[in-house]
């Protein structure tokens, strides 16, 4: 019999008598005392989990629990398909794929039922697991209280386990000891399984048992999880490929940048999604866009239970968007469709598909490749395509009382963008300065940028012989970093010309005309002449900051600071630095571009409160990092800046990356005498922790990131050309202190000096 208890109100009434009238009246409005909680000994609902973004979401799995007499029963029913096949909501969920889900088992209810405080009143001697035969388990095998069990309920380790449970009542103050933080998710019953073993229990139930001893009463604790069978599902994704029939190489396969994905489901059917790089397809000169090669008859038969090649036109047929049945308009099974997804002929069609499920006439000779799924279109009708808008073709399969749907969804893009443009994206936050900084090496060009109290500075070394296009280099300055530094809520603030606008070298505002809304390059961006005065595209240098919908020149990277020039105008500026400035609220943006006709051999620069210099002399590389003692923080970093490896190699005629893998004769550290070879690098290769006398020690460190940093050992960053200088945060550094760490590279010196400034 279900028991429901309500705390008596007498105690509350007695308490009210001890208070004055002000306690229950406020300006004449009575304040009702809060009712005591209703204590229940049962509950039910859906288990929940964390989705990909870390938010709690309801699953298809359900639970029910009750406490009655001397038994506490917990049951869960797991949707096998959702767990095994995945769910877009939870794929990559931050609580892990071992998780089925959880629900809250109210501690107040169990305290009342058992007559104790379960957190402080129970321990492993009074709450312990038992085997199916009732014998006591020596120690609980999951986070306590919790158990891993085999399919028959026998206690086991996680590797062999088919099910586990945890009750979040014994967590440490910081929530340790559980899969989830007990402070954030108190009192939950957390259920899970080993995904590698779950196939053994689909369609079955698994029960784990425990005992709770309170005084002279022993309670049974029973957790049962019912796993339903999982419907079969196969997924795939990748790049479309096609056979280049015009090639001299027979059956040459060419991979495209057009993408596909598909889901083959036991009871739902087949869903194919295609994203088409229309420009690439148009330029290929073929009607075929590409094919998916792994939807073979064997794969489909295993999921659907029949060979798709045996289907008749009555069992497998296309339908129009209104649901009306039509006949195949391409080689069967196959369809030509218009922009609405309706059946049409090839002359009016935009796209088509053919599924090579059986032998027969086809557009292409794919003998031996039965099972491919081919998509294509009429390139003469590209003008009819509405880009970035789905076009759906639908067909039906009716077989053995089962109805399946086949859908092919096309999305045509002007261009499908690659995953990266390849520009430097090294961004350092909280590593040596109070503000973010970064940069990188882009071929023969080098970029360093940093924020400080005055503003944002972008410093570029441009190598004129490598400048071919107008926008010759770029780096990523994340909008989130920009927003945080400027103190703005919306990056669109930078599109407000009263907030972000160009200035001339004398500090005057650039004349924007009556609308105060004209940049001389793509907004926000500026062209300037040699003296830094705003100019048109006949100038020497320009910059553009691209974010959100404000991206130009085929760029797509968020937060890209593009640096460019008119290539015909730079012959006379070799050795000169061109500076452009703009105001961002009360901050200043400064873009310095130094044009080099030859590889530079010296440089001075800043990184917020720090400064640096490097010189490529006849005797070797000399790098000086002048770090601010006032900017010392609790991290190991002080600053990082970029020295292009190409400049070093060109000066000395060696390959620094190759030398970095040759400790014996290539690149190695030496003692402060400049000659005695040390036993090893003491930081990431090549790099040293060194003492104030320059020998190996723990005073400070430097690292140089060659282009093959992944081959020479682990590094903190993937940033070729980075000189990273750091400290021991436990040390004190006196202003004026200096130390030099020495190395040899290709027979030449490679020295790094650290100076401590104010």
ZAMARGU-4260 file (C-alpha; in steps of 0.2 Angstrom, whole numbers, plus 5000, padded with zeros to 4 digits):
<rodrens>
0) 5000/5000/5000 | 5007/5017/4995 | 5011/5028/5010 | 5010/5047/5010 | 5014/5057/5025
5) 5011/5075/5029 | 5020/5084/5043 | 5008/5089/5056 | 5005/5108/5057 | 5004/5108/5076
10) 5022/5112/5078 | 5021/5127/5065 | 5006/5133/5075 | 5016/5133/5091 | 5030/5143/5083
15) 5018/5156/5077 | 5013/5160/5094 | 5031/5165/5098 | 5031/5179/5085 | 5024/5197/5085
20) 5010/5203/5073 | 5024/5209/5061 | 5029/5192/5058 | 5013/5188/5049 | 5007/5205/5043
25) 5016/5217/5031 | 5007/5233/5028 | 4991/5224/5032 | 4994/5210/5020 | 4994/5193/5029
30) 5010/5182/5025 | 5005/5164/5024 | 5017/5152/5033 | 5026/5140/5020 | 5018/5123/5021
35) 5028/5109/5026 | 5034/5097/5012 | 5024/5082/5007 | 5034/5067/5010 | 5031/5054/4996
40) 5038/5036/4995 | 5036/5034/4976 | 5040/5043/4960 | 5041/5041/4941 | 5046/5050/4925
45) 5059/5052/4912 | 5078/5050/4915 | 5088/5065/4910 | 5105/5068/4903 | 5117/5082/4898
50) 5116/5087/4880 | 5131/5092/4869 | 5130/5110/4877 | 5130/5104/4895 | 5111/5107/4897
55) 5100/5095/4906 | 5088/5087/4894 | 5075/5073/4895 | 5078/5056/4887 | 5066/5043/4881
60) 5071/5032/4896 | 5059/5031/4910 | 5060/5026/4928 | 5049/5022/4943 | 5053/5020/4962
65) 5044/5016/4978 | 5048/5012/4996 | 5036/5001/5005 | 5037/4990/5020 | 5056/4985/5020
70) 5059/4987/5002 | 5066/5001/4991 | 5063/4997/4973 | 5070/5007/4958 | 5066/5002/4940
75) 5071/5010/4924 | 5066/5006/4906 | 5080/5010/4893 | 5075/5014/4875 | 5089/5003/4867
80) 5088/5013/4850 | 5091/5029/4858 | 5106/5023/4869 | 5114/5011/4855 | 5111/5022/4840
85) 5114/5038/4848 | 5103/5054/4848 | 5108/5071/4840 | 5103/5079/4857 | 5116/5069/4867
90) 5129/5064/4855 | 5145/5070/4863 | 5136/5074/4879 | 5148/5080/4892 | 5142/5066/4905
95) 5149/5053/4893 | 5143/5038/4883 | 5143/5027/4899 | 5128/5037/4905 | 5110/5031/4903
100) 5103/5045/4913 | 5098/5050/4931 | 5083/5055/4942 | 5082/5063/4959 | 5078/5051/4973
105) 5073/5064/4987 | 5084/5062/5002 | 5070/5069/5013 | 5059/5055/5008 | 5071/5041/5011
110) 5076/5050/5028 | 5058/5049/5033 | 5055/5031/5027 | 5071/5024/5035 | 5070/5036/5051
115) 5088/5042/5049 | 5099/5054/5039 | 5105/5043/5025 | 5120/5054/5022 | 5127/5053/5040
120) 5118/5038/5046 | 5124/5025/5033 | 5141/5019/5029 | 5148/5004/5020 | 5144/4993/5035
125) 5126/4997/5035 | 5123/5000/5016 | 5132/4986/5006 | 5129/4976/4990 | 5124/4958/4989
130) 5126/4945/4976 | 5111/4936/4968 | 5112/4923/4981 | 5111/4935/4995 | 5129/4934/5000
135) 5137/4951/5005 | 5149/4960/4993 | 5165/4965/5001 | 5165/4982/4994 | 5154/4992/4982
140) 5161/4992/4965 | 5155/5009/4958 | 5157/5026/4966 | 5149/5023/4983 | 5135/5020/4986
145) 5135/5011/4969 | 5137/4995/4960 | 5143/4988/4944 | 5135/4971/4940 | 5135/4957/4926
150) 5119/4953/4917 | 5115/4941/4931 | 5117/4954/4944 | 5134/4948/4951 | 5146/4961/4957
155) 5160/4965/4945 | 5172/4979/4938 | 5167/4992/4926 | 5176/4983/4911 | 5165/4968/4913
160) 5150/4977/4919 | 5133/4977/4910 | 5124/4990/4922 | 5129/5001/4936 | 5120/5013/4948
165) 5126/5027/4960 | 5117/5037/4973 | 5124/5054/4976 | 5123/5055/4995 | 5141/5052/5000
170) 5150/5065/4989 | 5165/5075/4996 | 5162/5094/4998 | 5169/5097/4981 | 5157/5084/4973
175) 5172/5072/4971 | 5169/5053/4970 | 5155/5052/4957 | 5154/5054/4938 | 5144/5070/4941
180) 5147/5084/4954 | 5137/5080/4969 | 5135/5098/4974 | 5127/5102/4957 | 5117/5086/4956
185) 5113/5081/4974 | 5103/5065/4978 | 5102/5059/4960 | 5102/5040/4956 | 5114/5039/4941
190) 5112/5024/4930 | 5123/5018/4916 | 5131/5004/4907 | 5147/5000/4897 | 5143/5004/4879
195) 5155/4990/4874 | 5145/4977/4883 | 5127/4983/4881 | 5123/4972/4866 | 5123/4957/4878
200) 5108/4964/4888 | 5097/4972/4874 | 5080/4964/4876 | 5084/4959/4894 | 5084/4966/4912
205) 5098/4968/4924 | 5095/4968/4943 | 5108/4974/4956 | 5104/4972/4975 | 5110/4979/4991
210) 5105/4980/5009 | 5102/4994/5021 | 5103/4991/5040 | 5094/5003/5052 | 5095/4997/5070
215) 5087/4979/5070 | 5078/4982/5053 | 5086/4976/5036 | 5079/4984/5021 | 5081/4977/5003
220) 5088/4989/4990 | 5084/4983/4972 | 5089/4992/4956 | 5082/4984/4940 | 5086/4991/4922
225) 5075/4984/4908 | 5084/4986/4891 | 5073/4986/4876 | 5080/4979/4859 | 5088/4992/4848
230) 5082/4995/4830 | 5096/4993/4818 | 5104/5009/4811 | 5119/5013/4800 | 5126/5030/4797
235) 5139/5037/4786 | 5147/5053/4780 | 5161/5060/4770 | 5166/5068/4754 | 5157/5063/4737
240) 5169/5056/4724 | 5166/5053/4705 | 5174/5044/4691 | 5183/5056/4679 | 5178/5048/4663
245) 5189/5061/4653 | 5205/5056/4662 | 5218/5046/4653 | 5218/5035/4669 | 5205/5022/4668
250) 5191/5023/4682 | 5201/5038/4690 | 5192/5042/4706 | 5192/5061/4710 | 5187/5067/4728
255) 5176/5082/4728 | 5173/5095/4742 | 5154/5091/4741 | 5148/5082/4756 | 5136/5068/4760
260) 5129/5060/4776 | 5116/5046/4777 | 5106/5037/4790 | 5099/5019/4786 | 5086/5014/4799
265) 5077/4998/4802 | 5059/5005/4803 | 5061/5022/4796 | 5070/5020/4780 | 5085/5029/4771
270) 5089/5047/4773 | 5103/5054/4762 | 5109/5072/4763 | 5120/5080/4751 | 5129/5097/4751
275) 5135/5102/4734 | 5149/5114/4730 | 5140/5121/4715 | 5155/5130/4708 | 5166/5115/4708
280) 5152/5104/4701 | 5149/5117/4687 | 5168/5118/4683 | 5169/5099/4682 | 5160/5098/4665
285) 5150/5083/4671 | 5132/5080/4675 | 5137/5069/4689 | 5140/5077/4706 | 5147/5062/4715
290) 5143/5045/4723 | 5142/5036/4740 | 5150/5019/4738 | 5145/5010/4754 | 5126/5008/4753
295) 5128/4990/4747 | 5115/4977/4746 | 5123/4968/4760 | 5123/4983/4772 | 5105/4987/4767
300) 5099/4969/4768 | 5106/4967/4786 | 5097/4983/4792 | 5080/4980/4782 | 5080/4961/4781
305) 5078/4960/4762 | 5089/4964/4747 | 5084/4981/4739 | 5089/4974/4722 | 5074/4962/4723
310) 5061/4976/4725 | 5048/4979/4711 | 5042/4996/4705 | 5026/4992/4715 | 5036/4989/4731
315) 5048/5004/4728 | 5041/5020/4720 | 5044/5039/4720 | 5031/5051/4727 | 5029/5070/4723
320) 5029/5083/4738 | 5010/5081/4739 | 5011/5063/4742 | 5005/5057/4725 | 5013/5041/4718
325) 5023/5044/4702 | 5035/5034/4691 | 5054/5034/4691 | 5060/5048/4680 | 5078/5043/4680
330) 5085/5025/4678 | 5076/5015/4691 | 5077/5017/4706 | 5081/5035/4702 | 5073/5052/4701
335) 5074/5069/4692 | 5067/5083/4702 | 5064/5102/4700 | 5067/5115/4713 | 5052/5110/4723
340) 5056/5092/4724 | 5043/5086/4711 | 5046/5073/4698 | 5052/5080/4681 | 5062/5075/4666
345) 5081/5079/4664 | 5078/5094/4653 | 5069/5104/4667 | 5077/5095/4681 | 5089/5103/4694
350) 5095/5087/4702 | 5094/5068/4701 | 5099/5052/4710 | 5101/5034/4705 | 5103/5019/4717
355) 5113/5005/4709 | 5104/4991/4719 | 5104/4979/4704 | 5111/4977/4687 | 5104/4986/4673
360) 5106/5002/4661 | 5114/5017/4670 | 5121/5033/4665 | 5138/5027/4670 | 5147/5010/4669
365) 5149/5005/4687 | 5150/4987/4684 | 5157/4979/4700 | 5151/4994/4710 | 5133/4989/4713
370) 5127/4998/4728 | 5133/5015/4725 | 5121/5030/4727 | 5124/5042/4713 | 5118/5060/4713
375) 5119/5073/4699 | 5111/5087/4690 | 5108/5097/4675 | 5122/5111/4675 | 5112/5120/4662
380) 5099/5124/4675 | 5110/5130/4689 | 5102/5147/4687 | 5086/5140/4693 | 5094/5134/4710
385) 5090/5143/4726 | 5106/5142/4735 | 5107/5136/4753 | 5089/5130/4752 | 5085/5111/4754
390) 5077/5102/4739 | 5069/5085/4744 | 5066/5070/4734 | 5055/5056/4742 | 5051/5038/4738
395) 5042/5024/4747 | 5046/5006/4750 | 5032/4994/4755 | 5038/4977/4759 | 5032/4963/4770
400) 5020/4974/4779 | 5033/4987/4782 | 5033/5005/4775 | 5050/5014/4773 | 5054/5031/4767
405) 5068/5036/4756 | 5073/5054/4756 | 5087/5063/4747 | 5090/5081/4752 | 5101/5092/4742
410) 5108/5109/4748 | 5117/5118/4734 | 5130/5131/4740 | 5139/5143/4729 | 5155/5137/4737
415) 5157/5124/4752 | 5171/5132/4763 | 5185/5121/4769 | 5188/5119/4787 | 5202/5132/4789
420) 5209/5146/4778 | 5226/5142/4785 | 5230/5159/4793 | 5238/5159/4810 | 5226/5156/4824
425) 5238/5156/4839 | 5229/5165/4853 | 5236/5167/4871 | 5225/5172/4885 | 5230/5174/4903
430) 5248/5168/4898 | 5260/5182/4903 | 5250/5197/4901 | 5233/5203/4908 | 5226/5204/4890
435) 5226/5192/4876 | 5239/5192/4863 | 5244/5181/4848 | 5250/5181/4830 | 5259/5168/4820
440) 5270/5165/4804 | 5261/5165/4787 | 5274/5159/4774 | 5287/5173/4773 | 5276/5185/4783
445) 5275/5187/4802 | 5262/5194/4813 | 5262/5199/4831 | 5247/5207/4840 | 5243/5212/4858
450) 5231/5222/4868 | 5237/5233/4882 | 5230/5248/4892 | 5231/5259/4877 | 5223/5248/4864
455) 5226/5234/4851 | 5242/5234/4841 | 5245/5223/4826 | 5263/5222/4820 | 5267/5214/4803
460) 5283/5210/4794 | 5279/5208/4776 | 5291/5200/4763 | 5288/5210/4746 | 5294/5196/4735
465) 5280/5184/4742 | 5266/5197/4740 | 5256/5191/4725 | 5238/5196/4729 | 5230/5211/4738
470) 5226/5203/4754 | 5243/5195/4757 | 5241/5189/4775 | 5229/5188/4790 | 5228/5182/4808
475) 5214/5178/4820 | 5209/5190/4834 | 5194/5182/4842 | 5178/5193/4843 | 5176/5186/4861
480) 5193/5193/4866 | 5189/5209/4857 | 5172/5211/4866 | 5180/5207/4883 | 5194/5219/4881
485) 5183/5233/4874 | 5169/5230/4887 | 5156/5229/4874 | 5141/5216/4874 | 5139/5214/4855
490) 5153/5213/4842 | 5142/5223/4830 | 5147/5238/4840 | 5162/5238/4829 | 5151/5242/4814
495) 5145/5258/4822 | 5156/5272/4814 | 5154/5283/4829 | 5162/5270/4840 | 5175/5263/4827
500) 5182/5275/4815 | 5199/5279/4806 | 5210/5293/4811 | 5224/5302/4802 | 5242/5303/4809
505) 5239/5319/4817 | 5225/5312/4827 | 5211/5320/4817 | 5196/5310/4812 | 5195/5304/4795
510) 5183/5314/4784 | 5168/5302/4783 | 5156/5314/4774 | 5139/5318/4780 | 5134/5300/4784
515) 5150/5298/4795 | 5149/5280/4788 | 5162/5278/4775 | 5178/5267/4777 | 5191/5267/4763
520) 5192/5248/4763 | 5178/5235/4767 | 5169/5241/4783 | 5178/5241/4795 | 5194/5244/4787
525) 5206/5257/4780 | 5218/5260/4765 | 5232/5272/4769 | 5247/5279/4760 | 5265/5279/4765
530) 5262/5293/4778 | 5247/5284/4786 | 5234/5296/4779 | 5218/5287/4773 | 5218/5284/4754
535) 5209/5274/4741 | 5215/5257/4734 | 5230/5266/4727 | 5237/5266/4744 | 5252/5256/4751
540) 5243/5246/4764 | 5225/5241/4770 | 5218/5231/4784 | 5200/5224/4787 | 5193/5216/4803
545) 5180/5203/4797 | 5167/5196/4809 | 5149/5190/4808 | 5141/5194/4792 | 5154/5206/4788
550) 5166/5195/4778 | 5174/5200/4761 | 5185/5194/4748 | 5179/5175/4750 | 5186/5175/4768
555) 5175/5165/4781 | 5186/5164/4796 | 5178/5173/4811 | 5188/5187/4818 | 5200/5188/4804
560) 5212/5203/4803 | 5216/5204/4785 | 5232/5214/4780 | 5234/5219/4762 | 5242/5230/4749
565) 5241/5235/4731 | 5256/5224/4724 | 5260/5237/4711 | 5263/5250/4725 | 5276/5242/4736
570) 5292/5242/4726 | 5297/5259/4733 | 5293/5255/4752 | 5306/5242/4756 | 5312/5245/4773
575) 5298/5256/4778 | 5285/5254/4791 | 5267/5260/4786 | 5256/5264/4801 | 5237/5265/4801
580) 5226/5270/4816 | 5208/5270/4821 | 5198/5273/4837 | 5188/5260/4846 | 5179/5269/4859
585) 5192/5276/4870 | 5205/5263/4864 | 5217/5264/4849 | 5220/5252/4835 | 5237/5253/4828
590) 5242/5243/4813 | 5261/5243/4808 | 5267/5235/4792 | 5285/5234/4789 | 5289/5230/4771
595) 5305/5220/4767 | 5314/5218/4751 | 5325/5205/4759 | 5322/5194/4774 | 5324/5204/4789
600) 5339/5201/4801 | 5333/5211/4816 | 5317/5217/4825 | 5311/5225/4841 | 5293/5224/4847
605) 5281/5224/4862 | 5269/5212/4869 | 5259/5222/4881 | 5270/5227/4896 | 5284/5217/4889
610) 5297/5220/4875 | 5308/5210/4864 | 5322/5211/4851 | 5330/5198/4840 | 5346/5199/4829
615) 5353/5187/4816 | 5371/5192/4817 | 5386/5184/4808 | 5389/5174/4824 | 5371/5168/4826
620) 5354/5171/4834 | 5353/5183/4848 | 5335/5185/4856 | 5332/5196/4871 | 5316/5196/4880
625) 5313/5210/4892 | 5299/5205/4905 | 5290/5216/4916 | 5292/5211/4935 | 5275/5221/4938
630) 5266/5210/4926 | 5272/5194/4935 | 5257/5182/4938 | 5254/5165/4945 | 5257/5157/4928
635) 5273/5150/4921 | 5272/5161/4906 | 5279/5178/4903 | 5277/5182/4885 | 5277/5174/4867
640) 5282/5182/4851 | 5286/5176/4833 | 5302/5175/4824 | 5300/5167/4807 | 5310/5152/4804
645) 5312/5156/4786 | 5322/5172/4791 | 5334/5161/4801 | 5336/5148/4788 | 5339/5160/4775
650) 5353/5169/4785 | 5363/5154/4790 | 5359/5142/4776 | 5352/5128/4787 | 5335/5120/4791
655) 5332/5124/4809 | 5318/5111/4810 | 5329/5097/4804 | 5343/5103/4816 | 5330/5102/4831
660) 5329/5083/4828 | 5348/5081/4828 | 5354/5083/4846 | 5371/5077/4843 | 5377/5088/4830
665) 5363/5100/4825 | 5354/5110/4838 | 5359/5108/4857 | 5361/5118/4873 | 5378/5123/4880
670) 5384/5130/4896 | 5387/5148/4899 | 5404/5147/4892 | 5396/5145/4875 | 5405/5129/4871
675) 5402/5115/4884 | 5388/5104/4878 | 5374/5100/4890 | 5367/5083/4893 | 5349/5087/4887
680) 5336/5101/4883 | 5328/5104/4900 | 5312/5111/4892 | 5302/5106/4877 | 5314/5103/4863
685) 5322/5115/4858 | 5320/5124/4874 | 5329/5126/4891 | 5325/5130/4909 | 5340/5139/4915
690) 5348/5148/4930 | 5354/5165/4932 | 5371/5160/4928 | 5365/5153/4911 | 5367/5135/4915
695) 5353/5123/4917 | 5342/5127/4932 | 5324/5133/4937 | 5325/5152/4936 | 5316/5154/4919
700) 5314/5145/4903 | 5313/5148/4884 | 5306/5137/4870 | 5307/5140/4851 | 5293/5131/4841
705) 5301/5124/4825 | 5289/5120/4811 | 5291/5101/4815 | 5287/5104/4834 | 5276/5088/4834
710) 5291/5077/4829 | 5303/5084/4842 | 5291/5081/4857 | 5276/5088/4866 | 5273/5107/4866
715) 5261/5118/4874 | 5255/5126/4857 | 5254/5122/4839 | 5263/5138/4834 | 5278/5137/4822
720) 5290/5152/4824 | 5284/5155/4842 | 5298/5161/4855 | 5290/5157/4872 | 5298/5164/4887
725) 5292/5159/4905 | 5296/5159/4923 | 5294/5149/4939 | 5280/5158/4948 | 5287/5154/4965
730) 5302/5164/4962 | 5305/5182/4965 | 5313/5192/4951 | 5323/5208/4955 | 5322/5222/4943
735) 5338/5223/4933 | 5342/5204/4934 | 5347/5196/4918 | 5352/5179/4912 | 5357/5171/4896
740) 5354/5153/4890 | 5365/5148/4876 | 5363/5135/4862 | 5372/5130/4846 | 5362/5128/4830
745) 5371/5122/4814 | 5387/5128/4822 | 5381/5145/4826 | 5375/5153/4842 | 5357/5153/4847
750) 5356/5163/4863 | 5341/5169/4873 | 5343/5182/4886 | 5329/5187/4899 | 5330/5204/4907
755) 5319/5209/4921 | 5311/5227/4919 | 5300/5236/4930
</rodrens>
